[in-house]
């Protein structure tokens, strides 16, 4: 890799990270206007609820997809990227209802007072 590509990789990634950090900060701090309306959309709130599960699970779905196609032959017509995405969302939703939500309810009872 030459110096120009290295600099682009480093500073391009840093610029993107700062941009998304700024965007998330603006959305989190929004009290009115377009940013508030966007961050209040039910679909975005729902995705935010399962976002940790998506983060943890999404890399594993690439490994799991061939198993799904093997067991459900009709899934072979689904483009892999769509399959990974759908599987990630399904598993993240299951994780939220089966693990995360019940564990979050326990913290109130187990927290020191």
Buried (B, 14 or more C-beta within 10 A) or exposed (E): EEEEEEEEEEEEEEEEEEEEEEEEEEBEEBEEEEBEEEBEEEEEEEEEBBEEBBEEBBEEBBEBBEEBBEEEEEBEEBEBEEBBBBBBBEBBBEBBEEEBEEEEEEEEEEEEE
